[in-house]
Amino acid sequence: MHFKHPEILYFLFLLIVPILVHLFQLRRFKTSYFTNVRFLKELAIQTRKSSKIKKRLLLATRLLLLTCAIIAFAQPFFEAKDSKNASNEMYIILDNSFSMQAKGKKGELLKRAVQELLENTPETAQFSLLTNTENFWNTDIKSAKSALQNLNYSATPFELSSIMAKVKAHKSAHKKDIIIISDAVGLKENDIKNIDSEEKPYFILSEAEQKNNVSIDSVYINQTLENFYEISIDLSAYGEDFKPISTALYNQNKLIAKTIITFDSKKKKINFTIPKEAFHGYVSIEDNGLTYDNKLFFSISKNKKTNVISIGEPEKSNFLSRIYTSAEFNYNNYSISTLDYNSLEKQNTIILNELVEIPQALQTTLKAFVSKGGNIVVIPSEKSSISNLNSFLANFGKVQFNNLKTESKLITKINFDHPLFSGVFENKITNFQYPKTGTSFAISSPYPAVLSYEDQSAFVTAIQNPTSGITVFSAPINSTNSNFQQSPLIVPLFYKIAQNNQKTGVNALTIGNNQPYFVDVLLTKDAILEVKGADDSFIPIQQILNNKVKLTFNDFPETAGNYSIFDKKEWVENLSFNYKRTESDLSRVNTNVVSDFKTADTISTIFNTLQTERTDSQIWKWFVIFALLFLALEMAIIKFVK
């Protein structure tokens, strides 16, 4: 037991006062004489004994009364179990990712968590509130009420490690109490391994009752017909026993197609046929799971011709004119001597077809061309300088040519998962007429091969980045060295190479991916492009590149939807943004990683536990009660004891 004012205990010396009063009677007795006291002696003895007992009882009660009163003023208490952490600062980490849209026993997980915070957080408690995107430092529940009530779901996934880094960076002289409210979807061991052992957090794990969910993953053009696009929609089902769901396609918010999907597998693909014209809309589904992934917004630009040139001998480039027809492409061929360097920046794809030497001036121009979103194809010549090729390719990646080998090899393997072959084949072909090459270079490349030889070496490899692509062949494909020009693979390969990263397909950007976007527009020096949606608008980071503008969106926009790019009030083109689909699988709950930490069902449980463990037990009130009881006992003794 401890005392808040131990110096008051010195007043216990006052206990000697009632003792002295009872030991020394100040009253003088007067002797009275009676004629005969034989009968009174026995009565006097009995009265004296009763008086002695009464005085002792009064002495005891007065001593106890005074003792309890003095101890009460000294304010005794029992020290709290965790008193050393009573001054800790509190941090509440609230997961507001899209997976918190799931419904628990009492409604949506995030809304229920917010309600519990508002109802059960003490008004006097100071804390810092951190969400996926917002931070509220050193606040209280009254000040944070409005922010909590207006808290929206965030497109940013819940990354505990990064939020904990913010907490750690918030320097303080006190230790920290951390409360983490999350559904633990996607929680990893790496997220908690760096948590300070002295600041082990409390976890409140919100559990969803309904874990079935259907997500729209992607939309793409599966087939281009003369007057129509066949677009494919990929969906994923997470959970078991799905009921048929409705799927609808909208253009400019007008319903143009609708169907019912029955899930007989976890992955499903459905097709819609739409007119071959500009599209600006979305596809949507209706399910009982999460709502954020029930729409996928996309745009298809008006069909523009793709600019392609090949640089090389005309007789070796005739096959390209048969692939790049005038209906879809502006194709031209130039020899190295007749090439106009100023025309290169206007191209989408440039093919270096069996050049013996790539001049340094051309290398410099092509490096700038790739940085602005252009595509390059490198087809070597048997007489090409290896050092010259490697010097050129070093500007873009780690593909390097080695020695020329004069042995015939068959091209036997197709990488169906490579972006250059996406949507080309309905089925994976394993038996086809293998093309071959007579001589070829050995290539060292860390990138996946697009086409491979029978010995697993690369025939075609590609350096893919968000804005451009560099495709490299390991052998000449002229009719003397190879029969690849007669292979059915050549048309889809070169077609996809030319269209790579061009706006000839579905435009559906992902918020937060920071993928640069190129707009074909000529701007004056001070002109600024603005992106506008139905409810909001923003100005992206932009860089003028000759006849293009490079846009970087960072984490904008905040809301998925269909948007348009404007140059002042003049419309330029449409584009669409969508949320990442990282929160769709509600079965990714990993509660094992928090097994070493304290967990609770509600926020009130944690506050009550902290208050109990860190609040001293004040017992001075009991001594006041005892003092009053002894006072009442004293009065009773005086009145009733004879």
Salt bridges, closest charged atoms under 4 A:
GLU7 OE2 - HIS5 ND1 3.72
GLU79 OE1 - HIS2 NE2 3.51
ASP82 OD2 - ARG614 NE 3.03
GLU116 OE2 - ARG112 NE 3.63
GLU123 OE1 - LYS142 NZ 3.75
ASP177 OD2 - ARG614 NH1 2.36
ASP217 OD2 - LYS267 NZ 3.90
GLU240 OE2 - LYS266 NZ 3.45
ASP264 OD1 - LYS268 NZ 3.32
GLU354 OE1 - LYS316 NZ 3.10
ASP455 OD2 - LYS409 NZ 3.51
GLU573 OE1 - LYS503 NZ 3.18
GLU634 OE2 - ARG62 NE 2.36
